[in-house]
Amino acid sequence: MKIGLIYYSGTGNTRIVAESLKEKLESKGHTAVIDEITIEGSTPAQAGKFELTHIPDPCSYDAVIFGAPVQAFNLNPVMKAYLEKLPAMDNLKAAVFITKQLPLLWTGGTGSVAQVKSALEARGAKVIGTEIVVWSGKKREQSIRQCLESIGNLFNG
């Protein structure tokens, strides 16, 4: 299965998870493709102060994993802008992972997952799994492993 890993990473944390997922998926025999959303403009990204320079097409894959960070307790504005440009994705299997600093999931994690999931489902995608990776603290590696296991095992067949 050809799986696209479409993500935006402001600090590199989301990129690390996407690259680790790529390795996990390839070890299971899939073709995994990193497809990063890129911007031109201010960093950290602020709504209205950047332009999307690479808008990945999710329909060029058999399945897609979307990744984005939380920024100021909300979904990163780059991912918000990208989601507005998504085409119809008739029953395309999708998964979502969100990276964040603060350990409490209500500090942007659950809301960000809900926003991405809602946008994907509105365009016809079938969201089959979600994860939140908490980047700070002693449990970071455990949080990453959980994401890799959970999302990495969704595409077995």
Biotite code that builds the C-alpha atoms (Angstrom):
import biotite.structure as struc

atoms = struc.array([
    struc.Atom([0.000, 0.000, 0.000], chain_id="A", res_id=1, res_name="MET", atom_name="CA", element="C"),
    struc.Atom([1.270, 3.480, -0.847], chain_id="A", res_id=2, res_name="LYS", atom_name="CA", element="C"),
    struc.Atom([0.770, 5.659, 2.239], chain_id="A", res_id=3, res_name="ILE", atom_name="CA", element="C"),
    struc.Atom([1.301, 9.415, 2.233], chain_id="A", res_id=4, res_name="GLY", atom_name="CA", element="C"),
    struc.Atom([2.571, 11.126, 5.371], chain_id="A", res_id=5, res_name="LEU", atom_name="CA", element="C"),
    struc.Atom([1.275, 14.661, 4.950], chain_id="A", res_id=6, res_name="ILE", atom_name="CA", element="C"),
    struc.Atom([2.336, 16.977, 7.728], chain_id="A", res_id=7, res_name="TYR", atom_name="CA", element="C"),
    struc.Atom([3.425, 20.425, 8.775], chain_id="A", res_id=8, res_name="TYR", atom_name="CA", element="C"),
    struc.Atom([6.155, 20.869, 11.370], chain_id="A", res_id=9, res_name="SER", atom_name="CA", element="C"),
    struc.Atom([7.000, 24.217, 12.891], chain_id="A", res_id=10, res_name="GLY", atom_name="CA", element="C"),
    struc.Atom([9.799, 23.069, 15.223], chain_id="A", res_id=11, res_name="THR", atom_name="CA", element="C"),
    struc.Atom([10.732, 19.645, 13.860], chain_id="A", res_id=12, res_name="GLY", atom_name="CA", element="C"),
    struc.Atom([8.853, 17.539, 16.421], chain_id="A", res_id=13, res_name="ASN", atom_name="CA", element="C"),
    struc.Atom([6.050, 16.601, 14.042], chain_id="A", res_id=14, res_name="THR", atom_name="CA", element="C"),
    struc.Atom([8.650, 15.800, 11.366], chain_id="A", res_id=15, res_name="ARG", atom_name="CA", element="C"),
    struc.Atom([10.398, 13.353, 13.724], chain_id="A", res_id=16, res_name="ILE", atom_name="CA", element="C"),
    struc.Atom([7.142, 11.480, 14.309], chain_id="A", res_id=17, res_name="VAL", atom_name="CA", element="C"),
    struc.Atom([6.347, 11.432, 10.564], chain_id="A", res_id=18, res_name="ALA", atom_name="CA", element="C"),
    struc.Atom([9.804, 10.061, 9.737], chain_id="A", res_id=19, res_name="GLU", atom_name="CA", element="C"),
    struc.Atom([9.460, 7.409, 12.456], chain_id="A", res_id=20, res_name="SER", atom_name="CA", element="C"),
    struc.Atom([6.049, 6.420, 11.075], chain_id="A", res_id=21, res_name="LEU", atom_name="CA", element="C"),
    struc.Atom([7.606, 6.129, 7.611], chain_id="A", res_id=22, res_name="LYS", atom_name="CA", element="C"),
    struc.Atom([10.152, 3.643, 8.956], chain_id="A", res_id=23, res_name="GLU", atom_name="CA", element="C"),
    struc.Atom([7.446, 1.691, 10.806], chain_id="A", res_id=24, res_name="LYS", atom_name="CA", element="C"),
    struc.Atom([5.226, 1.468, 7.723], chain_id="A", res_id=25, res_name="LEU", atom_name="CA", element="C"),
    struc.Atom([8.108, 0.460, 5.451], chain_id="A", res_id=26, res_name="GLU", atom_name="CA", element="C"),
    struc.Atom([9.091, -2.283, 7.908], chain_id="A", res_id=27, res_name="SER", atom_name="CA", element="C"),
    struc.Atom([5.565, -3.668, 7.369], chain_id="A", res_id=28, res_name="LYS", atom_name="CA", element="C"),
    struc.Atom([6.037, -3.734, 3.594], chain_id="A", res_id=29, res_name="GLY", atom_name="CA", element="C"),
    struc.Atom([4.248, -0.500, 2.690], chain_id="A", res_id=30, res_name="HIS", atom_name="CA", element="C"),
    struc.Atom([5.587, 2.281, 0.499], chain_id="A", res_id=31, res_name="THR", atom_name="CA", element="C"),
    struc.Atom([5.548, 5.378, 2.687], chain_id="A", res_id=32, res_name="ALA", atom_name="CA", element="C"),
    struc.Atom([6.077, 8.851, 1.235], chain_id="A", res_id=33, res_name="VAL", atom_name="CA", element="C"),
    struc.Atom([6.899, 11.964, 3.260], chain_id="A", res_id=34, res_name="ILE", atom_name="CA", element="C"),
    struc.Atom([4.946, 14.897, 1.788], chain_id="A", res_id=35, res_name="ASP", atom_name="CA", element="C"),
    struc.Atom([5.536, 18.044, 3.846], chain_id="A", res_id=36, res_name="GLU", atom_name="CA", element="C"),
    struc.Atom([3.295, 21.086, 3.678], chain_id="A", res_id=37, res_name="ILE", atom_name="CA", element="C"),
    struc.Atom([5.584, 24.084, 3.236], chain_id="A", res_id=38, res_name="THR", atom_name="CA", element="C"),
    struc.Atom([5.072, 27.810, 3.605], chain_id="A", res_id=39, res_name="ILE", atom_name="CA", element="C"),
    struc.Atom([6.648, 31.128, 2.814], chain_id="A", res_id=40, res_name="GLU", atom_name="CA", element="C"),
    struc.Atom([6.214, 33.798, 5.445], chain_id="A", res_id=41, res_name="GLY", atom_name="CA", element="C"),
    struc.Atom([6.390, 34.316, 9.170], chain_id="A", res_id=42, res_name="SER", atom_name="CA", element="C"),
    struc.Atom([7.516, 31.637, 11.578], chain_id="A", res_id=43, res_name="THR", atom_name="CA", element="C"),
    struc.Atom([5.908, 30.659, 13.824], chain_id="A", res_id=44, res_name="PRO", atom_name="CA", element="C"),
    struc.Atom([3.079, 30.762, 11.338], chain_id="A", res_id=45, res_name="ALA", atom_name="CA", element="C"),
    struc.Atom([0.381, 33.314, 12.004], chain_id="A", res_id=46, res_name="GLN", atom_name="CA", element="C"),
    struc.Atom([-2.896, 33.348, 10.120], chain_id="A", res_id=47, res_name="ALA", atom_name="CA", element="C"),
    struc.Atom([-2.734, 35.724, 7.166], chain_id="A", res_id=48, res_name="GLY", atom_name="CA", element="C"),
    struc.Atom([1.050, 36.069, 7.358], chain_id="A", res_id=49, res_name="LYS", atom_name="CA", element="C"),
    struc.Atom([2.128, 33.063, 5.304], chain_id="A", res_id=50, res_name="PHE", atom_name="CA", element="C"),
    struc.Atom([1.452, 31.447, 1.961], chain_id="A", res_id=51, res_name="GLU", atom_name="CA", element="C"),
    struc.Atom([1.292, 27.709, 1.329], chain_id="A", res_id=52, res_name="LEU", atom_name="CA", element="C"),
    struc.Atom([4.084, 26.840, -1.111], chain_id="A", res_id=53, res_name="THR", atom_name="CA", element="C"),
    struc.Atom([3.554, 23.057, -1.269], chain_id="A", res_id=54, res_name="HIS", atom_name="CA", element="C"),
    struc.Atom([0.029, 21.658, -1.016], chain_id="A", res_id=55, res_name="ILE", atom_name="CA", element="C"),
    struc.Atom([0.235, 17.842, -1.019], chain_id="A", res_id=56, res_name="PRO", atom_name="CA", element="C"),
    struc.Atom([-2.483, 15.929, -2.874], chain_id="A", res_id=57, res_name="ASP", atom_name="CA", element="C"),
    struc.Atom([-3.854, 13.209, -0.567], chain_id="A", res_id=58, res_name="PRO", atom_name="CA", element="C"),
    struc.Atom([-5.597, 11.497, -3.484], chain_id="A", res_id=59, res_name="CYS", atom_name="CA", element="C"),
    struc.Atom([-2.264, 10.366, -4.943], chain_id="A", res_id=60, res_name="SER", atom_name="CA", element="C"),
    struc.Atom([-2.006, 7.753, -2.158], chain_id="A", res_id=61, res_name="TYR", atom_name="CA", element="C"),
    struc.Atom([-3.877, 4.587, -1.175], chain_id="A", res_id=62, res_name="ASP", atom_name="CA", element="C"),
    struc.Atom([-4.093, 5.906, 2.404], chain_id="A", res_id=63, res_name="ALA", atom_name="CA", element="C"),
    struc.Atom([-2.902, 9.050, 4.191], chain_id="A", res_id=64, res_name="VAL", atom_name="CA", element="C"),
    struc.Atom([-1.619, 10.004, 7.617], chain_id="A", res_id=65, res_name="ILE", atom_name="CA", element="C"),
    struc.Atom([-1.942, 13.681, 8.516], chain_id="A", res_id=66, res_name="PHE", atom_name="CA", element="C"),
    struc.Atom([0.277, 15.239, 11.183], chain_id="A", res_id=67, res_name="GLY", atom_name="CA", element="C"),
    struc.Atom([0.316, 18.706, 12.706], chain_id="A", res_id=68, res_name="ALA", atom_name="CA", element="C"),
    struc.Atom([1.389, 20.523, 15.842], chain_id="A", res_id=69, res_name="PRO", atom_name="CA", element="C"),
    struc.Atom([-0.656, 22.424, 18.359], chain_id="A", res_id=70, res_name="VAL", atom_name="CA", element="C"),
    struc.Atom([0.165, 26.132, 18.434], chain_id="A", res_id=71, res_name="GLN", atom_name="CA", element="C"),
    struc.Atom([-1.193, 28.393, 21.191], chain_id="A", res_id=72, res_name="ALA", atom_name="CA", element="C"),
    struc.Atom([-3.731, 25.747, 22.318], chain_id="A", res_id=73, res_name="PHE", atom_name="CA", element="C"),
    struc.Atom([-5.120, 25.404, 18.756], chain_id="A", res_id=74, res_name="ASN", atom_name="CA", element="C"),
    struc.Atom([-4.426, 23.515, 15.568], chain_id="A", res_id=75, res_name="LEU", atom_name="CA", element="C"),
    struc.Atom([-1.473, 25.120, 13.801], chain_id="A", res_id=76, res_name="ASN", atom_name="CA", element="C"),
    struc.Atom([-2.719, 27.739, 11.286], chain_id="A", res_id=77, res_name="PRO", atom_name="CA", element="C"),
    struc.Atom([-0.750, 26.120, 8.444], chain_id="A", res_id=78, res_name="VAL", atom_name="CA", element="C"),
    struc.Atom([-2.710, 22.885, 8.813], chain_id="A", res_id=79, res_name="MET", atom_name="CA", element="C"),
    struc.Atom([-5.947, 24.881, 9.091], chain_id="A", res_id=80, res_name="LYS", atom_name="CA", element="C"),
    struc.Atom([-5.139, 26.622, 5.783], chain_id="A", res_id=81, res_name="ALA", atom_name="CA", element="C"),
    struc.Atom([-4.184, 23.307, 4.152], chain_id="A", res_id=82, res_name="TYR", atom_name="CA", element="C"),
    struc.Atom([-7.410, 21.608, 5.265], chain_id="A", res_id=83, res_name="LEU", atom_name="CA", element="C"),
    struc.Atom([-9.420, 24.344, 3.539], chain_id="A", res_id=84, res_name="GLU", atom_name="CA", element="C"),
    struc.Atom([-7.808, 23.368, 0.220], chain_id="A", res_id=85, res_name="LYS", atom_name="CA", element="C"),
    struc.Atom([-8.425, 19.614, 0.400], chain_id="A", res_id=86, res_name="LEU", atom_name="CA", element="C"),
    struc.Atom([-10.162, 17.937, -2.543], chain_id="A", res_id=87, res_name="PRO", atom_name="CA", element="C"),
    struc.Atom([-12.865, 15.278, -2.215], chain_id="A", res_id=88, res_name="ALA", atom_name="CA", element="C"),
    struc.Atom([-11.384, 12.079, -0.794], chain_id="A", res_id=89, res_name="MET", atom_name="CA", element="C"),
    struc.Atom([-14.009, 9.427, -1.462], chain_id="A", res_id=90, res_name="ASP", atom_name="CA", element="C"),
    struc.Atom([-13.535, 6.807, 1.267], chain_id="A", res_id=91, res_name="ASN", atom_name="CA", element="C"),
    struc.Atom([-9.756, 7.348, 1.396], chain_id="A", res_id=92, res_name="LEU", atom_name="CA", element="C"),
    struc.Atom([-8.433, 5.762, 4.598], chain_id="A", res_id=93, res_name="LYS", atom_name="CA", element="C"),
    struc.Atom([-6.819, 8.362, 6.824], chain_id="A", res_id=94, res_name="ALA", atom_name="CA", element="C"),
    struc.Atom([-5.234, 8.683, 10.248], chain_id="A", res_id=95, res_name="ALA", atom_name="CA", element="C"),
    struc.Atom([-4.290, 11.772, 12.241], chain_id="A", res_id=96, res_name="VAL", atom_name="CA", element="C"),
    struc.Atom([-1.552, 12.528, 14.736], chain_id="A", res_id=97, res_name="PHE", atom_name="CA", element="C"),
    struc.Atom([-1.077, 15.749, 16.635], chain_id="A", res_id=98, res_name="ILE", atom_name="CA", element="C"),
    struc.Atom([2.075, 16.810, 18.480], chain_id="A", res_id=99, res_name="THR", atom_name="CA", element="C"),
    struc.Atom([1.989, 19.148, 21.456], chain_id="A", res_id=100, res_name="LYS", atom_name="CA", element="C"),
    struc.Atom([4.102, 20.336, 24.355], chain_id="A", res_id=101, res_name="GLN", atom_name="CA", element="C"),
    struc.Atom([1.761, 20.470, 27.337], chain_id="A", res_id=102, res_name="LEU", atom_name="CA", element="C"),
    struc.Atom([0.804, 17.133, 28.907], chain_id="A", res_id=103, res_name="PRO", atom_name="CA", element="C"),
    struc.Atom([-2.912, 17.808, 29.408], chain_id="A", res_id=104, res_name="LEU", atom_name="CA", element="C"),
    struc.Atom([-4.751, 16.696, 26.271], chain_id="A", res_id=105, res_name="LEU", atom_name="CA", element="C"),
    struc.Atom([-7.394, 19.436, 26.563], chain_id="A", res_id=106, res_name="TRP", atom_name="CA", element="C"),
    struc.Atom([-4.684, 22.093, 26.025], chain_id="A", res_id=107, res_name="THR", atom_name="CA", element="C"),
    struc.Atom([-5.136, 21.895, 22.279], chain_id="A", res_id=108, res_name="GLY", atom_name="CA", element="C"),
    struc.Atom([-4.646, 18.208, 21.533], chain_id="A", res_id=109, res_name="GLY", atom_name="CA", element="C"),
    struc.Atom([-8.182, 16.881, 21.514], chain_id="A", res_id=110, res_name="THR", atom_name="CA", element="C"),
    struc.Atom([-9.537, 19.986, 19.806], chain_id="A", res_id=111, res_name="GLY", atom_name="CA", element="C"),
    struc.Atom([-6.886, 19.788, 17.073], chain_id="A", res_id=112, res_name="SER", atom_name="CA", element="C"),
    struc.Atom([-7.618, 16.107, 16.440], chain_id="A", res_id=113, res_name="VAL", atom_name="CA", element="C"),
    struc.Atom([-11.331, 16.924, 16.208], chain_id="A", res_id=114, res_name="ALA", atom_name="CA", element="C"),
    struc.Atom([-10.713, 19.758, 13.720], chain_id="A", res_id=115, res_name="GLN", atom_name="CA", element="C"),
    struc.Atom([-8.584, 17.631, 11.395], chain_id="A", res_id=116, res_name="VAL", atom_name="CA", element="C"),
    struc.Atom([-10.900, 14.639, 11.647], chain_id="A", res_id=117, res_name="LYS", atom_name="CA", element="C"),
    struc.Atom([-13.966, 16.777, 10.932], chain_id="A", res_id=118, res_name="SER", atom_name="CA", element="C"),
    struc.Atom([-12.337, 18.416, 7.880], chain_id="A", res_id=119, res_name="ALA", atom_name="CA", element="C"),
    struc.Atom([-11.272, 15.043, 6.470], chain_id="A", res_id=120, res_name="LEU", atom_name="CA", element="C"),
    struc.Atom([-14.659, 13.432, 7.005], chain_id="A", res_id=121, res_name="GLU", atom_name="CA", element="C"),
    struc.Atom([-16.407, 16.434, 5.428], chain_id="A", res_id=122, res_name="ALA", atom_name="CA", element="C"),
    struc.Atom([-14.436, 15.661, 2.258], chain_id="A", res_id=123, res_name="ARG", atom_name="CA", element="C"),
    struc.Atom([-15.305, 11.969, 2.324], chain_id="A", res_id=124, res_name="GLY", atom_name="CA", element="C"),
    struc.Atom([-12.219, 10.470, 3.975], chain_id="A", res_id=125, res_name="ALA", atom_name="CA", element="C"),
    struc.Atom([-12.625, 7.560, 6.372], chain_id="A", res_id=126, res_name="LYS", atom_name="CA", element="C"),
    struc.Atom([-10.627, 8.410, 9.521], chain_id="A", res_id=127, res_name="VAL", atom_name="CA", element="C"),
    struc.Atom([-9.572, 5.085, 11.040], chain_id="A", res_id=128, res_name="ILE", atom_name="CA", element="C"),
    struc.Atom([-7.348, 6.288, 13.875], chain_id="A", res_id=129, res_name="GLY", atom_name="CA", element="C"),
    struc.Atom([-5.978, 9.264, 15.777], chain_id="A", res_id=130, res_name="THR", atom_name="CA", element="C"),
    struc.Atom([-3.140, 9.866, 18.248], chain_id="A", res_id=131, res_name="GLU", atom_name="CA", element="C"),
    struc.Atom([-1.762, 12.730, 20.311], chain_id="A", res_id=132, res_name="ILE", atom_name="CA", element="C"),
    struc.Atom([1.989, 12.830, 20.969], chain_id="A", res_id=133, res_name="VAL", atom_name="CA", element="C"),
    struc.Atom([2.943, 14.826, 24.045], chain_id="A", res_id=134, res_name="VAL", atom_name="CA", element="C"),
    struc.Atom([6.439, 16.105, 23.428], chain_id="A", res_id=135, res_name="TRP", atom_name="CA", element="C"),
    struc.Atom([7.482, 17.409, 26.832], chain_id="A", res_id=136, res_name="SER", atom_name="CA", element="C"),
    struc.Atom([8.211, 15.438, 29.955], chain_id="A", res_id=137, res_name="GLY", atom_name="CA", element="C"),
    struc.Atom([9.452, 12.015, 30.896], chain_id="A", res_id=138, res_name="LYS", atom_name="CA", element="C"),
    struc.Atom([6.856, 10.143, 28.850], chain_id="A", res_id=139, res_name="LYS", atom_name="CA", element="C"),
    struc.Atom([7.802, 11.581, 25.434], chain_id="A", res_id=140, res_name="ARG", atom_name="CA", element="C"),
    struc.Atom([9.358, 8.355, 24.136], chain_id="A", res_id=141, res_name="GLU", atom_name="CA", element="C"),
    struc.Atom([6.407, 6.347, 25.429], chain_id="A", res_id=142, res_name="GLN", atom_name="CA", element="C"),
    struc.Atom([3.999, 8.756, 23.720], chain_id="A", res_id=143, res_name="SER", atom_name="CA", element="C"),
    struc.Atom([5.878, 8.446, 20.415], chain_id="A", res_id=144, res_name="ILE", atom_name="CA", element="C"),
    struc.Atom([5.975, 4.629, 20.671], chain_id="A", res_id=145, res_name="ARG", atom_name="CA", element="C"),
    struc.Atom([2.227, 4.566, 21.339], chain_id="A", res_id=146, res_name="GLN", atom_name="CA", element="C"),
    struc.Atom([1.603, 6.643, 18.215], chain_id="A", res_id=147, res_name="CYS", atom_name="CA", element="C"),
    struc.Atom([3.869, 4.449, 16.083], chain_id="A", res_id=148, res_name="LEU", atom_name="CA", element="C"),
    struc.Atom([2.192, 1.258, 17.275], chain_id="A", res_id=149, res_name="GLU", atom_name="CA", element="C"),
    struc.Atom([-1.350, 2.550, 17.026], chain_id="A", res_id=150, res_name="SER", atom_name="CA", element="C"),
    struc.Atom([-1.124, 4.316, 13.656], chain_id="A", res_id=151, res_name="ILE", atom_name="CA", element="C"),
    struc.Atom([1.525, 1.996, 12.234], chain_id="A", res_id=152, res_name="GLY", atom_name="CA", element="C"),
    struc.Atom([-0.769, -1.002, 12.701], chain_id="A", res_id=153, res_name="ASN", atom_name="CA", element="C"),
    struc.Atom([-3.874, 0.559, 11.124], chain_id="A", res_id=154, res_name="LEU", atom_name="CA", element="C"),
    struc.Atom([-2.892, -0.286, 7.559], chain_id="A", res_id=155, res_name="PHE", atom_name="CA", element="C"),
    struc.Atom([-2.513, -4.064, 7.676], chain_id="A", res_id=156, res_name="ASN", atom_name="CA", element="C"),
    struc.Atom([-4.416, -5.115, 4.638], chain_id="A", res_id=157, res_name="GLY", atom_name="CA", element="C"),
])
